[in-house]
C-alpha cells in the first residue's frame, strides 16, 4: 500500500539517496562549527525512523517542543539548498537559471557590459533548447540594462530587442493558451467523465473548435506543437475517438523522437506521451504497434543518456509495467503474465511515495483481471476487495464499479451462492448511487440478478441471448469503452462453448491481425 505520510520534511528525507544524504552532511558541517547541532540531530533522528513520530523526536531530549516547528522549516530549506548545489551541470534549465542569477549579480555591481554579454550567451542557449519563457525573461532583463548602459548602437540594439520580445511573447502566449485548453479539457474529464450522449459530444466539440480555431499550427515551434497535440488528445479521449487519440499521441511521441534533445529536457512529457500512445493502441487492439512502441519506450528508458531521478523512475515503472500487463490482457496470455505480479508488488514498495492510490488500485484491478483469466477466482477476489474496500476512490467510480461487477462474476464462478447474494445486494446499492451508470453496467447487473432463477437446462440459451445484447452495445460509441474494463462477451462465449476464457481471447487476438 502507498505510504501517505503527511509530514513533508520526513517524506523529503526519505526520498534522499545515499549520496544526497552524504552531500547534505558535508554541506551542513560547513554551516555550523559543531557536527552535533540541533538541526543535524533532527535530520539523523528522522533518517533512522520508519514513521514520523513527534514523541520520539522530543524524547531524544535534543529538541524542545517550542523549537521543533522552526527547526523543521530550517532543516527543510537547508536540504533543498544542498540538493540545489549538487544538481548535475548537464541540466539545461538549472544552467540557464544559474546564468541569469550570475548576470543579476553582475548587474547589481554595476558591471553592465559583463552582465549583457553573459545574458546574450544564455539567451542563445535558451532558444536552442526551446526555453522561450526564460529567453523572454532574459530579453526583458536586457532591455532594462540597455536603458541604463548607453552605447553607440543603442538604436539598432533597441529595435532588435523589441522584435525579439514581440516574437517570444507571441510564442509564449500561444503555448499558454493551448496549455490552458488542455488543462480545461482534463478538468472536464475529471468532473464529468467521458461523453455519454450526442448532446455532450456536441458541447465538447463546439467548445474545442471555438478555442482551437484561432491557431495556425504551421507557425508552431516545438513547445506549441506539444501543447497542440496534447489538447487534441484530451478532446479525442473525452469523445472516445480512439483513432484520433492514436493519431495525436503518435504525433506527440514522434515530435520527441525527431528532437532527441527534448527527451532529455522534458522526460516527463515524453513518458506521458508514450503512455497515451500505448493506451490508445490498447483501446484499438493494435497489437503489433503496441509491442513495437512498448519495446521502443523500454529501450529509450534504458539508454544511458535518459535522465534519472525519483519522479522519472516512478513514472517509468508505472507506464512500462502497466502496459506490459495490458499487452498480456490484449493477447489473452494470462498464465504467462503472472510472473509480473510479484515483480510489480516489489517495485510498488520502492515507489510508494511517488504514486497515488488510483494508480495502485489500477494495478490491483489488472492483477484481478489476470487471475480471472487464469480461473484463479479466489486470488482475483483478493485484489478486487482491496479496491472495493478503499474509501478514497471517489474520483474513479468507474474503476470501483467494474471491480464490484468482476467480483460478482468471480463469486458466481466459485459457486458461492450465499456470498453471491450479498455481492448482488452491495453491488446494486453501489450502482444506484452512481451518477453516470452506463447501459452495459445496467445489463450486467440485471443479467447476474436473474441467473439464479434460470433452470440449468436454459442457462446456455440465456448466455447466448445476453451475448447478442452485449455485441449490440459494443457497437455504441458511448458504451464500447466499458468492454475494455470487463470483457463480458468473451466470458459469455467461454460459458457457451465450455472453454477457458483465456483460449477465447487468444483466438480473438489471432483474428485481429494487426
N, C-alpha and C positions, 0 to 999 in steps of 0.2 A: 504494500500500500504506500501511497505517496506520503512523504513526511511534511506535514503542513505546520512547521514551526513558525510562530508568529514573530519572534524576536529577530529583527533584521541583522543586528550585529552577529548573533550566533550563526545565522544562516550564511552570512558573508564569510565568517571564519571557517566554517565547514566546507565552503566552496573553494578554499585556497589549496593549491597544490603544495607539495613538499618544498619545491624551490621558492614559491612565493612566500611561504612561511619563513624560510631561511632568510630570504631577502628582507622581509619585514623586520626580523630580529636584528639584522645588521643595521638597517635604517634606523630603528628605534634606539639602538645603542649609541648612535651619533647624536641623538636629540637630548639624551639625558646623561648625567655623569655616572649614574649607577644603573646596573642591569636589573636591579630589583625594584624599579619604580612601580608605582601602583598600576599604571595602565598596561605595562608588560605582564605584571602578575595577573591582571584581569584576562589578558589575552591567553596566557598559559592555562588558566582555570577553564575557560570556555573551550579551548582547543582540546583539552583532555576529557571534557564532559560529553556524554552521549546525548543528553537532552538539556534544554535550557532550564536551569533551576536556580532561581534567585536566592533561595535559602542557603544553597551550597556555597554561593559566592560570598554571602555575608558571614557564613560560618567560618570561612578561612581567616577572618579577623584582619585581613589586609585592608579591606574597603568598608567604609561606613555607609549606611543606607542613604544618608543625605548626599553623599558624594557619587553614588552609583550612576545616576542619570547623566550627569555632566561628563563623568569618566567614560561612559559608554559612547557618548557622542564624539568625544575627543579621539577615542580609540578607533571608531568607525572612520573618521576623517583621515587619521594617520595611515590606516591600512590602504585606503584609496590612493593617498599620495604616494605610498610605497609602490603600489602596483603601477601607478601612472609613470613613475620614474624608470620602471623596468620593462615598459612595453617595447616589443621589438621594433627596431627602426624602419623595417620594411612596411609598416602600416602607414599607408599614404595619408589617411585622414589625420592621424596624430602628427605626422611630419608637417602637414600644412598648418595645423593649429599651432604647433610649436614655432614655426617660422613666423606666423602672424604675431605671436607673443613676443618673439625676438625683435620684430620690426617695431612693435609698440614700445618696447624698452628703448630702442634707438631714438624713436620719435620723442619720447618723454625727456630724453637727454639733449634734445635739440639737434641731433645728428640726422637731419632731414635727408640728405643725399644718400647716406648709407641705408636708411630705412626704405627709401624709394627703390633702391637697387635690389634689396632683399625682397620687397613686395613684388617687383616685376618678375623675378625668378620664380617666386612662389605661385604667382598667377598663372604662369605658363604651365607649371606642374599641375595646378588645379584643373586647368582646361584640358590638358592631356588625359586626365583621369575623370573627366565629365563631372567634376565637383563644382557645378555652376553657382551654387549658393555661396560657397567660400570664395569663388572667383569674384562674385558680385560684391561681397563684403570687402575684398581686397581693393577693388576698383573704387568703392566709396571711401576707403581709407586713403587711397592715392589722391583722390580729389581733395580731401581735407588737407593733406600735406602740401600738394601743389599750390593751394590757395595761400600758403604761408611761406613757401620756398620759391622765390621768384627766379625764373631762368629766362634766357632769351627766346626759348622755344615754347613759352607758356601757351601762346595762342594755338599752335598746332597740337600741343600736348592736351590742351583742354578739349579740343574737338574730338581727339582720339578717345579720351576717357568718357566723354558724353555718349559717343556712339557705342562704345563697349558696354556702358551701363545700361543703355536702352535695350541692346540685344540680349544681354544677360537677364535683365528684368523681364523681358518678354518670354524667354525660355523658362525661367523660374515660375512665372505666372501660369503658363500652360501646364507645367508639371504639377503645380499646386492645385489647379482646378481639376485635373484628371485624377490626382490622388484623393481629392475631396469626393469626387464622384464615386470612385472605387470604395471609399470608406462608407459612404452613404448607402450604397448597394449592399455592402456587407452588413450594415446596421439593419436594413430591411430584412435580410436573410435571418438574422438573429431574432428579430421581433416577430415576423410573420411566417418565416419558413419559405419553402418553395411555392410557386404559384399553384393554385388548385382549381382555377377556372379560367375561361376565356376573358372574363372581366379583369381578373388580376393580371393576366398576361398582357392585356392591352395597357393597363396602368403602368406596368414596369417598362414596356416597350416605348410608350409615349414619353415617360419620364427620362429614359435613357437617351432617346433620339433628341429630345429637347436640349440636353446638356452636351451631347457629343457632336452635334451637327455643326457647332461653331469652329471646330478644329480642322486644320489642314495637315494630315499626317505626313505629307510629302516633305514638310519643313522640320520634322521632328529629329532631334538628336537621340542618343541612347536612352537618357532618362525619361524623355517624353514618350518614346516608343514603349518603354517598360510600363509606364502608368496607363498608356492607351490600351495595351494588351490586357493589363490587369483589370481595368474597368470592363472591357468587353467580356472577359472571362466570367466575372461575377454576374453580369447580366445574363450570360448563357446558362450559368448554373441555376440562377433564380427561375428562369423559364423552362428549365430542364431540357435545353437543346444541347445534348451531349456531343453531337458532331461539331457544333460551334465551340464547345468547351475544348475539344481536342485541337481545333484549328488555332485558337488563340493561345492555348497552353504551349503548343508546338512553336508558335511564333516567339513566345516568351523565352522558351528554352534555347531555341536556335539563335536568338539575339545574344545570349550569353556565350554560346559556343563560337559564334562569329567574332566575339570580342572577349577573348580569354582573360585579359587583364581585369575585366569587370567581374569575373567569377571570384577572383581573389579579393576584390574590393567590396563586393556585395554577396558574400556566400549565402546569407540567409535568403535573399531574394532568389538566388539560383536554386537552392534546395526546395523552396516552396513551389517554384515554377515546375520543377521535375515532379513533385508530389501531385500537383494538379494535372499534369500531363498523364501520369500513370493512373490517377483516379478516373480521368475521362476515358482512357483506353480500357480500364476495367469495366466501366459502365457500358462501353460499346462492345465489350467482349472481344477485343482485338488482341489476341494472344501473342502473335509474332512480334508486333511492335512493342507490346508491353514488355516482353522479355528483352528485346533489344535496348530499350531506354532504361530499364532497371539495371542491366549489366553496365551500360554506359555511365549511369549515375554512380554505381559502386566503384567503377574504375577511376572516375574523377575524384571521388572522396578519398580513395587510397593513394592518389598521386601525392608525391612529397611536397608539391607546391600548393596544395589545397590548405587553406587556413585551419588552424586547430585552436579551439577554446572550448570551455564547458558548454556554452549555448549551442555552438555548431555541432559538437559531439552528440548532444542530446537530440537535436533535430535530425541529424544524420541517422542515428539509431531509430528514431521514431518513423521516419519516412522509408528507410530501407526495409526494416522488418515488417512494418505494416503492409508494404507492397509485396514482400515475399509471401506473407500469408494470403494476400489477395490472389496472387498468381496460383497458389495451390488450390484455393477455393474455386477459381476460374477453371482450372484443369480437372477438378474433382479428385486430385491426388491427396486425399485427406490423410491416409496412412503414412505417406512419405513426408508429410509436413509436421508430424507430431514431435519430431526432434527439436523443432524450433521453439516449442513452448517452454521447456526448462531454460533454454538459452535466453529467451526474452525475459522470463521472470528474474533471472540472474541480473540481466542488464537493467531491468526496471529499478532494482535496488540501487544501482550505481547512479542512475539519472533521476532518482526520485524527487529531488528538489527543483528540477527544471521542467517537469511535466505536470500538466494539470490533470485533475481527476477524470475529465471527459476522455482524454486520450488513453488513460489507464483502463477505463471501463470499455473503451472501444476494443482494446486488445483482448479483454476478457470475453467480449461478445464473439470475436473471431476464434478464440480458443474453443468456446462453446460450439460454434458452427463446425469446427474441425472434428470435435468429439462426436457431435451429432452425425456427421457424415461417416464416421467410423463405427456408428451404432454403439458408442460408449455413452449411454444416456445418463448414468449417474455422474460421471465427470462433467458432462455437458451441463447438468443442473447445478453442480457445484459452482461453476463460474457465472451462470445466469443469476444465481441467488446473490452473488456479490453485487451485481448491477441492481437487481430488484430491491435489495435492502439498503442501497445507497440513497441518502436523503438529499444529496446535493446536485442532482441531475435535472433540475427544473428547466434548464435551458435546452435539454436534449430529450424531450418527451418521446420522440420517435425511437430513440435507442431503448428507452425504458419500455416502451410499448412492445417492440418486437422481441425484446428479451423475455417479456411475460408470455407472449404468444408461443415462442420457441420452447419455453419451459413447459407450457401446456402440452405441446405436441410430444415433448420428451417424456412427460409423465404418462401420456397415453401409450407411448411405445413400451414403457415399463410395465404397463398393465396395472398400475396402482390406482384403482377406482376411487378410493377414499380421498387420496391426495389430489386426484384429477378434479373431483367435485369442488374441493377447496380452491384449487387453482382457477377453475372456471369462475367461481364467485368473485375472487380477488381481482382477476383479470377484467372481468366485466365491470366491476366497480371503478377500476382504474380507467378503462376506456370511456366510460360515461363522463368522467371528469375532464378528459382531453378535449381541447378546443377544436382541433383540426383532424378529426378522425376521418381516415380515407375509406373508400368503399371496400378496398382489399381487406382492411382490418375488420370491418363490419362483417364481411362474408366469412372470414376465417373463424371468428368467434361464434357466429351463428352455426357454422358447419360443425365445429367442435362440440357445441352445446347439444346438437341433435344426434351425435354419434352413438351415445349410449342408448338411445331409443330405437335404433335401427336393428332389425333382425340380422344375425350373422350372414344369412343367405343373400341379403340385399345390400350388404355393405359395399361390395365391389361396384355395384351399379351406382351407389351414391358417390363413390370416389370418381367414377367416370363422369358423372354429371357435374361434380364440382370442378374437375379438371377443365372441362369445356367452359365453365363460367369464368375461371381464372385466366384462361387463354384469351378470352374476350377482354377482360380487364387489363391484361398486359399490353394490349394494343392502345389503350388510353394513355395519352401523353402525361396526364396528371396522376396516373396510378402506377405506371411502369417502374418508377424508382423503388417502390415498396418491395418488388421482387428481387432487388439487389440485396436487401437485408435478409430476406427469407425466401428461399427457392421452394415455395409451396407446391408448384407444379411438378417439379422433379420428385418431391416426396410423394405426391399423389400417384405419380406414374410408378414409383417403386412399389406402392401398395397394390396397384392394379396388376402389374406384371410379376409381382412377387420376386423382385430383385433388389439388390443393395442400391441405396440412393447414390453411392459413390460411382457405381457402374453406369447408372443412368446419366449422371453428369459428365462422366468421361466420354461416353458415346456422343453426347450432345457437343462436347468440346471438339471432338474429331470432325463432326459435321460442319462446325463453324470454321472453315478452312481459311483463316486469315490471321 
